[in-house]
Amino acid sequence: MFNNVLEISEKVNGNGRVPAKIIFHKIHEDSEETNSNGLHWKEEYVRNNMASAVGMPICAEFSSDDKTTPIGHGMTGGELNPDGSIEPLFKNSEVVGVCENAYIDTVKDKNGNDIKALIGDCSFFNQRYPDFVKWIRANYVLDKVETSIEIMGLKDNANTIIYEEGEDITDDFRTPMIYGYSADCILGITPSDENAIIVEISQKKKNKEENKKMEFNMDEIKKTIQDVITEMNNKSETYETKISELNEAITAKDFEIKEKDEKIVELNASVEKIQAALNKLKEDQQTYWAEREILENELAKAKVAEKIGELNSSLSEFNDEEKSVAKEDIEKLTSEINAATKKEDLKNVTSEINSIKSKICMNIVAQQKKAEEETRIAEQNSMKEPKVEDIFSEMCSNTHTEEKEDINIF
């Protein structure tokens, strides 16, 4: 396994930054080779455009507020420019460093093969992101820190990337020709270019005497030690064999026995450091999942309170007599809300509240109609009652006539 960070210091330099060397992307010498996004990087075009990488930000999207572990690019969409082009936005990412120089060089890939790549001399802002720099160092020891380059079109070309003419531009194969490097993102996910990784981070400066002692073919010694550490991580049973190989390599350089033993002690200390970093990583993961469970429970409680409030607010316009028709439904829904343990359990609450309100309203309308009907029938019955006749009217009328006739003797 390729170890991305060559060296790392215990302290940062005086300006609060940690220098680092990053592989932005591989340059493809095979005319048919691409990265996993279908991009074919041609050296000619990379040389033409690599100056745009100088000054670009080194970014990270963090998985939590402690700003320790990165995840992706932090892209949040795009913004329409006046010329009709789309400006991509990365509001969920933060600038954690800067690229100070860019150049093409030959480096080793994860399989130990020489590859050409675009390299950047960069710095991380340790004073603002100390936990993130610690994460980089820990992952340097464990495996590698992965990155992904971001490019975009130039303003003169309406912010559109110009690809090589004459080729069939597809999602599986395209060669960027005129473009600008806009940012490089530190990832916690698989990058599009497996060779785009941080390859060097600064080490503590040694005094002149220490530097003179380390002038003997240190690259070869470091490579031997790194190979041993990597092999031990993957195959613990070969530990003693690799120690023996290291002893033989040091002996072949005619070192003193004391110096050889010091290297073995240094190697053992590195193994302990690796194990400590691994244990810390596992502990952090366990803490993360425990905190996540607590937050999810608190969110579920908040959702329960919110839905209870929604139910009470929706039914506040009705009195107890009007709500009595849906008493069982209200009690059942209240019980279901209080029993919810996650937000998915509450997704149908609003529709059930609406159903209860509909039931109450329908009953109110039915009661009103019933009352109106009873009033109408009562009015009709009152109109049909018979009038009381004067049973003496006819008798009195006849009596008066007879009396008049009796008086008139003519």
VOROFI-747360 format. One record per residue (C-alpha): residue number from 0; z, x, y negated. Coordinates in Angstrom, 3 decimals, decimal comma, padded with zeros to 6 digits, always signed. Example, Ala and Ser with C-alpha at 12.3 -4.5 7.8 and 13.67 -1.06 7.14 Angstrom:
<rs>
{r 0; {+007,800; +012,300; +004,500}}
{r 1; {+007,140; +013,670; +001,060}}
</rs>
This chain:
<rs>
{r 0; {+000,000; +000,000; +000,000}}
{r 1; {-000,973; +001,380; -003,423}}
{r 2; {+001,999; +002,074; -005,699}}
{r 3; {+000,926; +001,008; -009,174}}
{r 4; {+003,561; +002,775; -011,313}}
{r 5; {+003,484; +006,541; -010,975}}
{r 6; {+006,707; +007,371; -012,819}}
{r 7; {+009,418; +005,481; -014,679}}
{r 8; {+012,155; +006,682; -017,020}}
{r 9; {+015,775; +005,665; -017,291}}
{r 10; {+015,471; +005,459; -021,085}}
{r 11; {+012,886; +004,258; -023,573}}
{r 12; {+011,457; +006,435; -026,336}}
{r 13; {+012,757; +006,472; -029,886}}
{r 14; {+010,628; +003,609; -031,179}}
{r 15; {+011,962; +001,124; -028,633}}
{r 16; {+008,783; +001,124; -026,545}}
{r 17; {+008,029; +002,098; -022,963}}
{r 18; {+004,631; +003,827; -022,643}}
{r 19; {+002,505; +002,709; -019,705}}
{r 20; {-000,938; +003,294; -018,279}}
{r 21; {-002,780; +000,181; -016,993}}
{r 22; {-005,974; -000,313; -014,998}}
{r 23; {-007,685; -003,181; -016,819}}
{r 24; {-010,446; -003,579; -014,229}}
{r 25; {-012,566; -001,682; -011,727}}
{r 26; {-016,095; -000,553; -012,650}}
{r 27; {-018,494; -001,551; -009,880}}
{r 28; {-020,815; +001,232; -008,774}}
{r 29; {-022,189; -000,991; -005,997}}
{r 30; {-024,813; -003,229; -007,667}}
{r 31; {-023,745; -006,241; -005,575}}
{r 32; {-019,961; -005,884; -005,867}}
{r 33; {-017,865; -008,327; -007,958}}
{r 34; {-014,243; -009,228; -008,461}}
{r 35; {-012,878; -012,499; -007,088}}
{r 36; {-014,075; -014,349; -010,218}}
{r 37; {-017,682; -013,257; -009,658}}
{r 38; {-017,726; -010,692; -012,499}}
{r 39; {-019,736; -007,490; -011,970}}
{r 40; {-018,522; -004,744; -014,325}}
{r 41; {-021,342; -002,287; -015,178}}
{r 42; {-020,221; +001,052; -016,649}}
{r 43; {-022,852; +001,022; -019,413}}
{r 44; {-021,608; -002,277; -020,843}}
{r 45; {-017,954; -001,379; -020,357}}
{r 46; {-018,460; +001,793; -022,424}}
{r 47; {-020,219; -000,217; -025,140}}
{r 48; {-017,358; -002,717; -025,433}}
{r 49; {-014,179; -000,830; -024,470}}
{r 50; {-013,315; +000,028; -028,104}}
{r 51; {-012,411; -003,658; -028,551}}
{r 52; {-009,503; -003,151; -026,131}}
{r 53; {-007,711; -000,872; -028,608}}
{r 54; {-005,014; -002,905; -030,350}}
{r 55; {-005,276; -005,905; -028,011}}
{r 56; {-001,980; -007,505; -026,899}}
{r 57; {-000,387; -007,106; -023,501}}
{r 58; {+000,909; -010,593; -022,658}}
{r 59; {+003,058; -012,476; -020,159}}
{r 60; {+003,808; -016,119; -019,402}}
{r 61; {+007,430; -016,323; -018,267}}
{r 62; {+008,711; -018,614; -015,523}}
{r 63; {+012,024; -019,287; -017,290}}
{r 64; {+013,846; -018,884; -020,609}}
{r 65; {+015,416; -015,585; -019,558}}
{r 66; {+011,964; -014,013; -020,009}}
{r 67; {+012,201; -011,873; -016,912}}
{r 68; {+009,594; -012,938; -014,359}}
{r 69; {+005,912; -013,467; -015,302}}
{r 70; {+003,636; -016,070; -013,693}}
{r 71; {+000,178; -016,584; -015,228}}
{r 72; {-001,950; -016,381; -018,368}}
{r 73; {-000,138; -019,229; -020,208}}
{r 74; {-003,384; -020,999; -021,118}}
{r 75; {-002,843; -024,411; -022,744}}
{r 76; {-006,424; -025,521; -023,449}}
{r 77; {-008,899; -024,891; -026,232}}
{r 78; {-009,529; -025,574; -029,916}}
{r 79; {-012,882; -026,605; -031,362}}
{r 80; {-014,221; -024,151; -033,984}}
{r 81; {-016,366; -025,287; -036,969}}
{r 82; {-019,439; -023,734; -035,303}}
{r 83; {-018,939; -025,927; -032,218}}
{r 84; {-017,564; -023,179; -029,963}}
{r 85; {-014,268; -023,465; -028,100}}
{r 86; {-011,406; -021,095; -028,919}}
{r 87; {-009,147; -020,743; -025,842}}
{r 88; {-005,424; -021,083; -026,585}}
{r 89; {-002,561; -019,414; -024,717}}
{r 90; {+000,502; -021,007; -026,311}}
{r 91; {+002,674; -020,494; -023,207}}
{r 92; {+002,310; -016,688; -023,203}}
{r 93; {+004,095; -014,047; -025,284}}
{r 94; {+003,032; -010,614; -026,535}}
{r 95; {+005,158; -008,060; -024,658}}
{r 96; {+003,190; -004,926; -025,500}}
{r 97; {+000,031; -003,423; -026,996}}
{r 98; {-002,945; -001,322; -025,893}}
{r 99; {-003,194; +001,870; -027,964}}
{r 100; {-006,188; +003,550; -026,307}}
{r 101; {-008,881; +002,673; -023,750}}
{r 102; {-011,115; +004,928; -021,659}}
{r 103; {-012,918; +005,198; -018,302}}
{r 104; {-011,408; +007,403; -015,617}}
{r 105; {-011,338; +007,881; -011,848}}
{r 106; {-008,180; +006,758; -010,051}}
{r 107; {-007,047; +005,959; -006,531}}
{r 108; {-007,222; +002,350; -005,304}}
{r 109; {-004,656; +000,813; -002,938}}
{r 110; {-006,505; +002,301; +000,044}}
{r 111; {-006,472; +005,808; -001,421}}
{r 112; {-010,160; +005,771; -002,351}}
{r 113; {-011,470; +007,103; -005,675}}
{r 114; {-012,728; +004,357; -008,010}}
{r 115; {-013,912; +004,268; -011,599}}
{r 116; {-011,917; +001,956; -013,819}}
{r 117; {-011,254; +000,997; -017,414}}
{r 118; {-007,813; +002,424; -018,227}}
{r 119; {-005,526; +001,591; -021,127}}
{r 120; {-002,693; +003,625; -022,637}}
{r 121; {-000,209; +000,890; -023,535}}
{r 122; {+003,392; +000,324; -024,604}}
{r 123; {+005,903; -002,387; -023,666}}
{r 124; {+008,363; -003,742; -026,263}}
{r 125; {+011,630; -002,893; -024,542}}
{r 126; {+013,862; -003,949; -027,467}}
{r 127; {+012,518; -007,515; -027,332}}
{r 128; {+011,918; -007,858; -023,579}}
{r 129; {+014,429; -005,556; -021,840}}
{r 130; {+014,795; -007,785; -018,753}}
{r 131; {+011,025; -007,962; -018,384}}
{r 132; {+010,746; -004,156; -018,506}}
{r 133; {+013,462; -004,012; -015,822}}
{r 134; {+011,383; -006,425; -013,732}}
{r 135; {+008,371; -004,108; -014,085}}
{r 136; {+010,444; -001,125; -013,010}}
{r 137; {+011,919; -002,969; -010,020}}
{r 138; {+008,496; -004,150; -008,862}}
{r 139; {+007,115; -000,680; -009,396}}
{r 140; {+009,633; +000,531; -006,841}}
{r 141; {+008,975; -002,349; -004,431}}
{r 142; {+005,209; -002,729; -004,603}}
{r 143; {+003,026; -003,115; -007,704}}
{r 144; {+002,733; -004,935; -010,985}}
{r 145; {-000,509; -006,902; -011,228}}
{r 146; {-002,510; -007,633; -014,364}}
{r 147; {-005,587; -009,628; -015,366}}
{r 148; {-007,933; -008,819; -018,244}}
{r 149; {-009,121; -011,517; -020,688}}
{r 150; {-012,514; -011,281; -022,443}}
{r 151; {-014,359; -013,544; -024,876}}
{r 152; {-017,607; -013,721; -026,833}}
{r 153; {-018,096; -012,118; -030,234}}
{r 154; {-018,257; -014,067; -033,508}}
{r 155; {-021,865; -012,958; -034,096}}
{r 156; {-022,806; -014,676; -030,824}}
{r 157; {-020,969; -017,928; -031,597}}
{r 158; {-018,000; -016,709; -029,544}}
{r 159; {-020,166; -016,808; -026,412}}
{r 160; {-020,197; -013,990; -023,835}}
{r 161; {-023,703; -012,541; -023,431}}
{r 162; {-024,557; -011,717; -019,831}}
{r 163; {-027,175; -009,275; -018,590}}
{r 164; {-030,678; -010,615; -019,041}}
{r 165; {-032,951; -011,192; -016,115}}
{r 166; {-030,229; -011,852; -013,575}}
{r 167; {-029,396; -015,150; -011,968}}
{r 168; {-026,102; -016,015; -013,687}}
{r 169; {-023,861; -017,950; -011,300}}
{r 170; {-020,150; -018,451; -010,694}}
{r 171; {-020,453; -015,950; -007,837}}
{r 172; {-022,297; -013,187; -009,756}}
{r 173; {-022,656; -012,395; -013,464}}
{r 174; {-022,603; -009,188; -015,496}}
{r 175; {-020,917; -009,340; -018,937}}
{r 176; {-023,065; -007,370; -021,392}}
{r 177; {-021,872; -008,179; -024,945}}
{r 178; {-018,248; -009,279; -025,248}}
{r 179; {-014,800; -008,259; -026,487}}
{r 180; {-011,545; -007,515; -024,681}}
{r 181; {-009,005; -009,999; -026,098}}
{r 182; {-005,841; -009,416; -024,026}}
{r 183; {-004,401; -008,190; -020,750}}
{r 184; {-001,873; -010,377; -018,938}}
{r 185; {+000,946; -009,229; -016,644}}
{r 186; {+000,950; -011,558; -013,635}}
{r 187; {+003,281; -012,872; -011,009}}
{r 188; {+000,263; -014,423; -009,208}}
{r 189; {-002,827; -012,987; -007,539}}
{r 190; {-005,204; -011,458; -010,142}}
{r 191; {-008,982; -011,758; -010,133}}
{r 192; {-009,296; -007,960; -009,845}}
{r 193; {-006,973; -006,460; -007,265}}
{r 194; {-007,455; -003,061; -008,911}}
{r 195; {-006,338; -004,335; -012,331}}
{r 196; {-002,741; -003,190; -012,120}}
{r 197; {-000,260; -001,135; -014,085}}
{r 198; {-000,713; +002,415; -012,858}}
{r 199; {+001,730; +004,439; -014,940}}
{r 200; {+004,873; +003,924; -016,981}}
{r 201; {+006,696; +006,634; -018,947}}
{r 202; {+009,293; +008,916; -017,459}}
{r 203; {+012,297; +010,565; -019,072}}
{r 204; {+011,315; +013,797; -020,857}}
{r 205; {+012,543; +016,976; -019,199}}
{r 206; {+013,498; +020,144; -021,016}}
{r 207; {+011,224; +023,163; -020,896}}
{r 208; {+013,108; +024,891; -018,073}}
{r 209; {+012,931; +021,779; -015,889}}
{r 210; {+009,214; +021,458; -016,618}}
{r 211; {+008,649; +025,056; -015,548}}
{r 212; {+010,460; +024,415; -012,270}}
{r 213; {+008,290; +021,365; -011,613}}
{r 214; {+004,976; +023,130; -012,332}}
{r 215; {+004,433; +023,925; -008,624}}
{r 216; {+001,868; +021,459; -007,283}}
{r 217; {+004,138; +018,492; -008,113}}
{r 218; {+001,311; +016,008; -007,713}}
{r 219; {+001,046; +016,831; -004,040}}
{r 220; {+004,832; +016,646; -003,558}}
{r 221; {+005,025; +013,297; -005,387}}
{r 222; {+002,147; +011,933; -003,302}}
{r 223; {+003,915; +013,007; -000,106}}
{r 224; {+007,160; +011,346; -001,195}}
{r 225; {+005,368; +008,158; -002,290}}
{r 226; {+003,505; +007,977; +001,019}}
{r 227; {+006,794; +008,354; +002,887}}
{r 228; {+008,522; +005,602; +000,844}}
{r 229; {+005,589; +003,229; +001,309}}
{r 230; {+005,434; +003,840; +005,031}}
{r 231; {+009,201; +003,283; +005,366}}
{r 232; {+008,928; -000,091; +003,651}}
{r 233; {+006,334; -001,260; +006,188}}
{r 234; {+007,508; +000,528; +009,326}}
{r 235; {+011,164; +001,448; +009,309}}
{r 236; {+010,863; +003,037; +012,766}}
{r 237; {+008,763; +005,878; +011,317}}
{r 238; {+011,483; +006,900; +008,851}}
{r 239; {+012,646; +009,995; +010,730}}
{r 240; {+009,056; +011,048; +011,400}}
{r 241; {+008,168; +010,915; +007,713}}
{r 242; {+011,287; +012,879; +006,794}}
{r 243; {+010,144; +015,528; +009,246}}
{r 244; {+006,656; +015,520; +007,733}}
{r 245; {+008,174; +015,933; +004,264}}
{r 246; {+010,258; +018,843; +005,524}}
{r 247; {+007,138; +020,468; +006,949}}
{r 248; {+005,185; +019,928; +003,729}}
{r 249; {+007,921; +021,529; +001,634}}
{r 250; {+008,314; +024,392; +004,088}}
{r 251; {+004,557; +025,010; +003,934}}
{r 252; {+004,969; +025,652; +000,211}}
{r 253; {+007,522; +028,378; +000,917}}
{r 254; {+010,387; +026,564; -000,805}}
{r 255; {+013,962; +027,580; -000,279}}
{r 256; {+015,941; +025,645; +002,342}}
{r 257; {+018,236; +024,457; -000,404}}
{r 258; {+015,310; +023,008; -002,389}}
{r 259; {+014,031; +021,279; +000,761}}
{r 260; {+017,415; +019,668; +001,382}}
{r 261; {+017,543; +018,509; -002,235}}
{r 262; {+014,187; +016,767; -001,770}}
{r 263; {+015,479; +015,006; +001,341}}
{r 264; {+018,578; +013,873; -000,552}}
{r 265; {+016,323; +012,685; -003,387}}
{r 266; {+014,210; +010,757; -000,884}}
{r 267; {+017,286; +009,142; +000,659}}
{r 268; {+018,489; +008,170; -002,812}}
{r 269; {+015,083; +006,592; -003,484}}
{r 270; {+015,370; +004,598; -000,264}}
{r 271; {+018,803; +003,346; -001,338}}
{r 272; {+017,383; +002,459; -004,760}}
{r 273; {+014,565; +000,525; -003,123}}
{r 274; {+016,993; -001,387; -000,911}}
{r 275; {+019,254; -002,138; -003,888}}
{r 276; {+016,297; -003,433; -005,884}}
{r 277; {+015,211; -005,587; -002,937}}
{r 278; {+018,725; -007,004; -002,544}}
{r 279; {+018,850; -007,756; -006,277}}
{r 280; {+015,487; -009,526; -006,067}}
{r 281; {+016,680; -011,692; -003,163}}
{r 282; {+019,902; -012,495; -005,049}}
{r 283; {+017,935; -013,478; -008,174}}
{r 284; {+015,705; -015,746; -006,076}}
{r 285; {+018,738; -017,494; -004,558}}
{r 286; {+020,244; -017,956; -008,025}}
{r 287; {+016,969; -019,388; -009,296}}
{r 288; {+016,764; -022,031; -006,571}}
{r 289; {+020,427; -022,967; -007,020}}
{r 290; {+019,978; -023,365; -010,788}}
{r 291; {+016,800; -025,342; -010,239}}
{r 292; {+018,616; -027,778; -007,927}}
{r 293; {+021,354; -028,267; -010,542}}
{r 294; {+018,784; -028,969; -013,251}}
{r 295; {+016,914; -031,432; -011,035}}
{r 296; {+020,174; -033,293; -010,326}}
{r 297; {+021,018; -033,423; -014,033}}
{r 298; {+017,516; -034,669; -014,784}}
{r 299; {+017,885; -037,417; -012,175}}
{r 300; {+021,214; -038,484; -013,743}}
{r 301; {+019,599; -038,593; -017,185}}
{r 302; {+016,740; -040,679; -015,837}}
{r 303; {+019,246; -043,110; -014,236}}
{r 304; {+021,066; -043,527; -017,567}}
{r 305; {+017,752; -043,989; -019,340}}
{r 306; {+016,624; -046,719; -016,926}}
{r 307; {+020,003; -048,520; -017,062}}
{r 308; {+019,669; -048,512; -020,856}}
{r 309; {+016,125; -049,819; -020,573}}
{r 310; {+017,311; -052,667; -018,290}}
{r 311; {+020,201; -053,645; -020,591}}
{r 312; {+017,996; -053,476; -023,693}}
{r 313; {+015,265; -055,586; -022,114}}
{r 314; {+017,731; -058,337; -021,036}}
{r 315; {+019,844; -058,321; -024,225}}
{r 316; {+017,801; -061,151; -025,757}}
{r 317; {+018,979; -063,565; -023,004}}
{r 318; {+022,428; -065,153; -022,648}}
{r 319; {+024,410; -065,227; -019,410}}
{r 320; {+023,261; -068,764; -018,539}}
{r 321; {+019,596; -067,790; -018,946}}
{r 322; {+020,071; -064,602; -016,892}}
{r 323; {+021,865; -066,446; -014,086}}
{r 324; {+018,568; -067,466; -012,461}}
{r 325; {+017,808; -063,731; -011,834}}
{r 326; {+021,387; -062,621; -011,180}}
{r 327; {+020,665; -061,305; -007,675}}
{r 328; {+017,514; -059,477; -008,824}}
{r 329; {+019,407; -057,843; -011,708}}
{r 330; {+022,260; -056,726; -009,438}}
{r 331; {+019,823; -055,369; -006,865}}
{r 332; {+017,811; -053,390; -009,432}}
{r 333; {+020,993; -052,023; -011,047}}
{r 334; {+022,174; -050,849; -007,624}}
{r 335; {+018,810; -049,186; -006,887}}
{r 336; {+018,836; -047,358; -010,232}}
{r 337; {+022,371; -046,037; -009,703}}
{r 338; {+021,454; -044,875; -006,188}}
{r 339; {+018,402; -042,881; -007,358}}
{r 340; {+018,625; -039,104; -006,804}}
{r 341; {+015,253; -038,018; -008,146}}
{r 342; {+012,848; -039,236; -010,778}}
{r 343; {+010,320; -040,454; -008,163}}
{r 344; {+012,867; -043,102; -007,136}}
{r 345; {+012,660; -044,636; -010,640}}
{r 346; {+008,894; -044,870; -011,090}}
{r 347; {+008,783; -048,674; -010,445}}
{r 348; {+011,836; -049,646; -012,551}}
{r 349; {+009,876; -050,736; -015,636}}
{r 350; {+007,629; -053,068; -013,634}}
{r 351; {+010,677; -054,576; -011,866}}
{r 352; {+012,384; -055,165; -015,251}}
{r 353; {+009,242; -056,952; -016,439}}
{r 354; {+009,301; -059,112; -013,294}}
{r 355; {+012,927; -060,109; -013,954}}
{r 356; {+012,130; -060,960; -017,591}}
{r 357; {+009,182; -063,052; -016,440}}
{r 358; {+011,395; -064,940; -013,994}}
{r 359; {+013,979; -065,696; -016,715}}
{r 360; {+011,311; -066,755; -019,221}}
{r 361; {+009,618; -069,035; -016,683}}
{r 362; {+012,949; -070,696; -015,924}}
{r 363; {+013,638; -071,197; -019,655}}
{r 364; {+010,218; -072,804; -020,105}}
{r 365; {+010,807; -075,010; -017,061}}
{r 366; {+014,170; -076,135; -018,419}}
{r 367; {+012,623; -076,898; -021,786}}
{r 368; {+009,866; -078,973; -020,195}}
{r 369; {+012,400; -080,857; -018,118}}
{r 370; {+014,483; -081,676; -021,195}}
{r 371; {+011,385; -082,816; -023,098}}
{r 372; {+010,354; -085,082; -020,220}}
{r 373; {+013,790; -086,663; -020,023}}
{r 374; {+013,719; -087,352; -023,789}}
{r 375; {+010,264; -088,929; -023,553}}
{r 376; {+011,307; -091,256; -020,705}}
{r 377; {+014,426; -092,317; -022,618}}
{r 378; {+012,321; -093,199; -025,687}}
{r 379; {+009,882; -095,227; -023,588}}
{r 380; {+012,701; -097,193; -021,950}}
{r 381; {+014,211; -098,080; -025,332}}
{r 382; {+010,902; -099,552; -026,539}}
{r 383; {+010,608; -101,867; -023,485}}
{r 384; {+013,960; -103,768; -024,019}}
{r 385; {+013,295; -107,648; -024,606}}
{r 386; {+014,121; -109,350; -027,962}}
{r 387; {+017,024; -111,882; -028,000}}
{r 388; {+015,637; -115,422; -028,753}}
{r 389; {+017,586; -118,105; -030,791}}
{r 390; {+018,211; -120,749; -028,137}}
{r 391; {+019,175; -123,296; -030,795}}
{r 392; {+016,170; -122,934; -033,074}}
{r 393; {+014,008; -125,665; -031,534}}
{r 394; {+016,860; -128,116; -031,242}}
{r 395; {+017,809; -127,675; -034,858}}
{r 396; {+014,253; -128,167; -036,039}}
{r 397; {+013,795; -131,481; -034,289}}
{r 398; {+017,105; -132,858; -035,582}}
{r 399; {+016,084; -132,246; -039,148}}
{r 400; {+012,841; -134,132; -038,716}}
{r 401; {+014,415; -137,189; -037,177}}
{r 402; {+016,933; -137,395; -039,942}}
{r 403; {+014,183; -137,388; -042,546}}
{r 404; {+012,302; -140,105; -040,782}}
{r 405; {+015,393; -142,297; -040,506}}
{r 406; {+015,994; -142,052; -044,217}}
{r 407; {+012,495; -142,969; -045,247}}
{r 408; {+012,573; -146,738; -044,570}}
{r 409; {+009,052; -147,153; -045,897}}
</rs>
